[in-house]
Amino acid sequence: MVKISRINTIIFVVMFIGFVLSAKMMALFHLKITGFEYVMWFVFTAFLALINIKFFVRNISVKKTYFILLLFLALFCFLNYFFASVPLIRYVQGAFFSFLFAANFILFYNLRIEKRDFYLVADLIIYFLATIAVLAYLERIFISGHYTSFFLRGVSTLLKDAGMAATLLNINIILCLGMFMIRRKYRYLLLAAFSFITICLLLFMKAVAASLIIFSFFTIICFDGRTRRRILYVSGIVLVLLLVILGKPFVSQIQYKYKLYFGSHSEQTPRIALYIAGFKIAWDHFPFGSGQGTFGSYPVGKHYSPVYYKYNLHNVYGLGPDAVRSKKENFLFDTYWSHIIGEMGFIAAFLYIWLWFFPAIKSLKYLSSASGEKKSMAFIITLTIITIFVESFALSIPEQLQFIMMYAGLGAIAFRLMLQDMQIQKSLS
């Protein structure tokens, strides 16, 4: 008889792959089903709840601090509704997406997945994402398109876009390095290096910066002082060589991004304009924000919000009312934290960030553990959250299900397994 842990494992992997590929598959078959992946989430979640019902009834739990933070945040958002000028249905829709990560964290924290099945999930995801990268190279070689020199910039990949591929490859690096800590098999290091090279060739600067953060953390926690200095020295040489080898397109991207975000008239850049507006909204509506579903969240993509007129965002390229009906000129969801600050206000945004980082905060102390398994779990939890946080300054990925499955799904499973190990160790000592 198949164990419930293995069934949960299979469902988890199918969910992740389904969320990753859903947009491209619908495009290939010329289908347009709004919110299809979220319908998938409801179906899979209901199925998981059904097959785990006996276990959930007896044992469902959540860390006390996490529950208290979630309760205060939900109460704050509930009160905010009475001060917000937004229809109830849109407010509920906005709140659903804002709290989706917490629902997933609680679900997967309580899901019965054994340690060996967790490692199986990590391996399957590693090879799946490596395959996505290989297919990107094949597309670049065999399919004509508008590419940047010899780079991968311009490939569509099997994902929604190449930017998503770059972020997922960073998660792949994290999983590879985490598994290397446990199994000490050098194929994981080779796969991590392959993922990093692919990210560099995709020419996404945020993803490259996130990669450097990941490798720096790995070096600091896994090696002593002398070895660490040697690795950092070699890494510096490699980075210089990369700049020389990759040449002008790479440097041009850095210069372009700097000018875009820090140059003159940068306030007219959609991402900068959204952040400026987010802080203004939170200040003008203190202690609450403009309310769920009013600024940078899902309902705005269906029904343009009056908030954009009030803060003169309708005159910014990609943020006007026409963006609702456009794909190429739509930057309404181009940032994440601006919408959290604007919709929730400063106090609730602080609680939200605390809740969002909670697993990473609690895992930090285990990064120095003598146990390879606990250190690996802590590394995967912490670096996945940090990486998505870095990327989310300019993307709305924390609300996308494929990423939720990583930082609030796989991260929640790793968090529970790590705490279980600590409880067992304490009981034996």
C-alpha positions in Angstrom: 0.0 0.0 0.0 1.3 3.5 -0.9 2.1 5.6 2.1 0.2 8.9 2.6 3.5 10.7 2.6 4.4 9.4 -0.9 0.9 10.4 -2.2 1.3 13.9 -0.8 4.8 14.1 -2.4 3.4 13.2 -5.8 0.6 15.7 -5.5 3.1 18.4 -4.4 5.3 17.9 -7.4 2.4 17.7 -9.8 1.0 21.0 -8.3 4.4 22.7 -8.8 4.9 21.6 -12.3 1.3 22.4 -13.2 1.6 25.9 -11.9 5.0 26.5 -13.7 3.7 25.3 -17.0 0.1 26.3 -17.0 0.5 29.7 -18.7 2.6 28.3 -21.6 0.4 25.3 -22.1 -2.8 27.5 -22.4 -0.9 29.7 -24.8 0.2 26.7 -26.9 -3.4 25.5 -27.2 -4.9 29.0 -27.6 -6.9 28.8 -24.4 -7.7 31.7 -22.2 -9.0 30.7 -18.8 -8.7 33.5 -16.3 -7.2 32.4 -13.0 -6.8 28.8 -14.2 -3.9 28.0 -11.9 -5.9 29.3 -8.9 -8.7 27.0 -9.8 -6.1 24.2 -9.9 -5.0 25.3 -6.5 -8.5 25.0 -5.0 -8.9 21.5 -6.6 -5.5 20.2 -5.4 -5.9 21.7 -1.9 -9.4 20.2 -1.5 -8.0 16.8 -2.6 -5.1 17.1 -0.1 -7.5 18.0 2.6 -9.7 15.0 1.8 -6.9 12.4 1.8 -5.3 13.9 4.9 -8.6 14.6 6.7 -8.0 12.2 9.6 -4.5 13.5 10.3 -5.7 17.2 10.0 -8.5 16.7 12.4 -6.2 15.3 15.1 -3.0 17.2 14.6 -3.4 20.4 12.6 -1.3 23.1 14.2 0.8 26.2 13.5 3.5 28.0 15.5 2.0 30.2 18.1 3.9 33.4 17.0 2.8 32.8 13.4 -0.8 32.4 14.4 -0.8 35.6 16.5 0.8 37.6 13.7 -1.7 36.2 11.2 -4.6 36.9 13.6 -3.6 40.6 14.1 -3.0 41.1 10.4 -6.3 39.6 9.5 -8.1 41.8 12.1 -6.3 44.9 10.8 -7.4 44.2 7.2 -10.9 43.4 8.4 -11.2 46.8 10.1 -9.6 48.5 7.0 -12.6 47.4 4.9 -14.9 49.9 6.7 -12.6 52.8 5.8 -11.9 51.7 2.2 -13.9 52.8 -0.8 -14.1 49.4 -2.6 -16.8 46.9 -3.3 -16.8 43.9 -0.9 -16.2 41.3 -3.7 -13.0 43.1 -4.8 -11.9 43.5 -1.3 -12.3 39.8 -0.7 -10.5 39.0 -3.9 -7.6 41.2 -3.0 -7.4 39.7 0.5 -7.4 36.2 -0.9 -4.2 36.9 -2.9 -2.5 38.7 -0.1 -3.1 35.9 2.4 -2.6 33.0 0.0 0.9 32.4 1.1 -0.2 32.0 4.7 -2.9 29.5 3.8 -0.3 27.5 1.9 2.2 27.7 4.8 -0.3 26.3 7.3 -1.5 23.6 4.8 2.0 22.3 4.0 3.4 22.7 7.5 0.7 20.2 8.6 1.1 17.9 5.5 2.5 14.4 6.2 5.7 14.3 4.1 8.6 12.3 5.5 12.2 13.5 5.2 13.2 11.1 2.5 10.2 12.2 0.4 11.2 15.9 1.0 14.6 15.0 -0.6 12.8 13.3 -3.4 10.8 16.4 -4.0 14.0 18.5 -4.0 15.6 16.1 -6.6 12.6 16.1 -8.9 12.4 19.9 -8.9 16.1 20.2 -9.5 16.1 18.0 -12.6 12.8 19.5 -13.8 14.2 23.1 -13.7 17.6 21.9 -15.2 15.6 20.4 -18.1 13.8 23.8 -18.5 17.2 25.4 -18.8 18.5 22.9 -21.3 15.4 23.5 -23.5 16.2 27.2 -23.4 19.6 26.5 -24.9 18.0 24.3 -27.6 15.5 27.0 -28.4 18.3 29.5 -28.8 20.2 27.2 -31.1 17.5 25.8 -33.3 14.6 28.3 -33.3 15.0 31.7 -34.9 14.1 34.8 -32.9 15.1 38.2 -31.7 18.1 37.4 -29.5 20.7 39.6 -27.9 24.1 38.6 -29.5 25.0 35.1 -28.3 23.0 35.4 -25.1 19.8 33.6 -24.1 18.0 36.9 -23.8 15.0 36.6 -26.2 14.1 33.0 -25.5 10.6 32.3 -24.5 11.2 29.0 -22.6 8.4 26.7 -21.5 7.5 29.2 -18.8 5.4 32.3 -18.8 8.5 34.4 -19.5 12.3 34.2 -19.3 12.3 36.4 -16.1 10.4 33.7 -14.3 12.9 31.1 -15.6 15.8 33.1 -14.1 14.1 33.3 -10.7 13.3 29.6 -10.7 16.9 28.8 -11.6 18.0 30.7 -8.5 15.7 28.5 -6.5 17.3 25.6 -8.3 20.7 26.8 -7.1 19.4 26.9 -3.5 18.1 23.3 -3.7 21.3 22.1 -5.3 23.5 23.6 -2.7 21.2 22.4 0.1 21.3 18.9 -1.2 25.1 19.0 -1.6 25.3 19.8 2.2 23.6 16.5 2.9 24.8 14.1 0.2 28.1 15.7 -0.7 27.7 14.7 -4.4 29.4 17.0 -6.8 26.7 16.7 -9.4 24.7 19.2 -7.3 27.5 21.7 -7.5 27.7 21.2 -11.3 23.9 21.7 -11.6 24.2 24.9 -9.5 27.0 26.2 -11.7 24.9 25.4 -14.8 21.9 27.3 -13.4 24.1 30.3 -12.6 25.6 30.4 -16.1 22.1 30.2 -17.6 21.0 33.1 -15.4 23.9 35.2 -16.6 23.2 34.4 -20.2 19.5 35.4 -19.7 20.8 38.9 -18.7 18.5 39.5 -15.7 20.5 41.7 -13.3 18.3 41.1 -10.3 18.6 37.3 -10.7 22.4 37.6 -11.0 22.5 39.7 -7.8 20.3 37.1 -6.1 22.7 34.3 -7.3 25.7 36.1 -5.7 23.8 36.4 -2.4 23.0 32.7 -2.5 26.6 31.7 -3.2 27.9 34.1 -0.6 25.7 32.6 2.1 26.7 29.1 1.1 30.4 30.0 1.3 30.1 31.7 4.7 28.2 28.9 6.4 30.0 25.9 4.8 33.6 26.8 4.9 36.2 28.0 7.4 38.0 31.4 7.2 40.9 30.4 5.0 38.9 28.4 2.5 36.3 31.1 2.5 38.8 33.7 1.5 40.2 31.5 -1.3 36.7 30.9 -2.6 35.8 34.6 -2.5 39.1 35.4 -4.2 38.4 32.9 -7.0 34.8 34.1 -7.3 36.1 37.7 -7.8 38.3 36.6 -10.6 35.4 34.6 -12.2 33.1 37.7 -12.0 35.8 39.8 -13.7 36.2 37.2 -16.4 32.5 37.0 -16.9 32.3 40.7 -17.5 35.1 40.4 -20.0 33.7 37.4 -21.8 30.1 38.4 -21.8 31.1 41.8 -22.9 29.1 44.9 -23.9 25.5 43.5 -23.7 26.1 42.5 -20.0 27.6 45.9 -19.1 24.9 47.7 -21.2 22.2 46.0 -19.2 23.7 47.3 -15.9 24.0 50.8 -17.3 20.5 50.7 -18.6 19.0 49.5 -15.3 21.0 52.2 -13.4 19.7 54.9 -15.7 16.2 53.6 -15.6 15.9 53.5 -11.8 18.3 56.2 -10.6 18.6 58.6 -13.6 16.7 61.8 -14.3 12.9 61.4 -14.6 13.2 58.0 -12.9 10.0 58.9 -11.1 8.2 58.2 -14.4 9.5 54.6 -14.5 6.5 52.4 -13.5 8.2 50.6 -10.7 9.6 53.7 -9.1 6.2 55.5 -9.6 4.5 52.6 -7.8 6.8 52.7 -4.8 6.5 56.5 -4.5 2.7 56.2 -4.7 2.6 53.2 -2.2 4.3 55.3 0.5 2.1 58.3 -0.2 -1.0 56.2 0.0 0.1 54.7 3.3 0.8 58.1 4.7 -2.4 59.7 3.5 -4.6 56.8 4.8 -2.7 56.2 8.1 -3.0 53.9 10.1 -4.8 52.0 7.3 -4.0 51.8 3.6 -6.3 52.3 0.6 -7.7 48.8 1.2 -7.5 45.3 -0.4 -8.1 45.2 -4.2 -7.3 48.9 -4.8 -3.6 49.2 -5.6 -1.4 46.7 -7.5 -3.5 43.6 -6.7 -5.6 41.3 -8.8 -8.9 43.2 -8.9 -7.1 46.3 -10.4 -6.3 44.2 -13.4 -10.0 43.7 -14.0 -11.4 47.0 -12.8 -9.2 50.0 -12.9 -8.9 51.7 -9.5 -9.7 55.4 -8.8 -6.5 55.4 -6.6 -4.4 55.6 -9.8 -6.1 58.8 -10.8 -5.7 60.3 -7.3 -2.0 59.8 -7.3 -1.5 60.7 -11.0 -0.4 57.2 -11.9 -2.8 57.1 -14.9 -0.3 59.3 -16.8 2.6 56.9 -16.2 3.4 54.5 -19.1 1.9 51.1 -18.5 -0.2 52.2 -15.4 -3.1 53.9 -17.2 -6.6 52.5 -17.7 -5.6 51.0 -21.0 -3.1 48.7 -19.2 -6.1 46.6 -18.0 -6.7 45.5 -21.6 -3.1 45.3 -22.6 -0.4 42.6 -22.1 2.7 44.2 -23.4 2.0 47.7 -21.9 0.7 46.5 -18.5 2.9 47.3 -15.5 0.1 47.4 -12.9 1.6 44.3 -11.2 5.3 45.3 -11.8 6.1 45.4 -8.1 4.9 43.6 -5.0 5.8 45.5 -1.8 4.5 48.8 -3.1 1.0 47.2 -3.2 1.3 45.7 0.3 2.4 49.1 1.7 -0.3 51.0 -0.2 -3.2 48.7 0.4 -2.4 47.8 4.0 -0.6 50.8 5.4 2.6 51.0 7.4 1.5 49.0 10.5 -0.1 46.1 8.7 2.7 46.0 6.1 5.2 45.6 9.0 3.2 42.7 10.4 2.9 41.2 6.9 6.6 41.3 6.3 7.3 39.8 9.7 4.8 37.0 9.0 6.3 36.5 5.5 9.9 36.3 6.9 8.8 34.2 9.9 10.2 30.9 8.8 13.5 32.5 7.7 13.9 34.4 11.0 13.3 31.2 13.0 15.7 29.3 10.8 18.7 31.6 11.0 20.1 30.1 14.1 20.3 26.6 12.5 22.5 27.9 9.7 25.5 27.3 12.0 24.2 23.8 13.1 26.8 21.0 13.1 24.1 18.7 11.5 24.2 18.8 7.7 20.5 18.1 7.5 19.4 20.9 9.8 21.8 23.3 8.2 20.6 22.3 4.7 16.9 22.8 5.7 17.7 26.2 7.2 19.6 27.2 4.1 16.8 26.2 1.8 14.1 28.0 3.9 16.2 31.2 4.5 17.7 31.6 1.0 14.5 30.9 -0.9 12.7 33.6 1.1 15.6 36.1 0.7 15.9 35.4 -3.0 12.2 35.9 -3.7 12.2 39.0 -1.5 15.1 40.5 -3.6 13.3 39.6 -6.9 10.0 40.9 -5.6 11.2 44.5 -5.4 10.5 44.6 -9.2 8.1 41.6 -9.7 4.9 40.4 -8.1 6.1 36.8 -7.8 5.3 36.3 -4.0 1.6 36.0 -5.1 2.3 33.6 -8.0 1.6 30.0 -7.1 4.8 28.4 -8.5 6.8 30.6 -6.1 4.4 30.2 -3.2 4.9 26.4 -3.6 8.6 27.0 -2.9 8.8 29.5 -0.1 5.5 28.7 1.7 5.1 25.1 0.5 8.4 23.3 0.4 9.7 25.9 2.9 6.9 25.0 5.4 7.7 21.2 5.0 11.4 21.9 5.6 10.6 24.1 8.6 8.5 21.3 10.2 11.1 18.6 9.6 13.8 20.8 11.0 11.8 21.6 14.2 10.9 17.9 14.6 14.6 17.0 14.5 15.3 19.6 17.2 12.4 18.2 19.4 13.8 14.6 19.0 17.3 15.8 19.8 16.0 17.6 23.0 14.1 14.5 24.1 17.1 12.3 23.8 19.5 14.7 25.6 
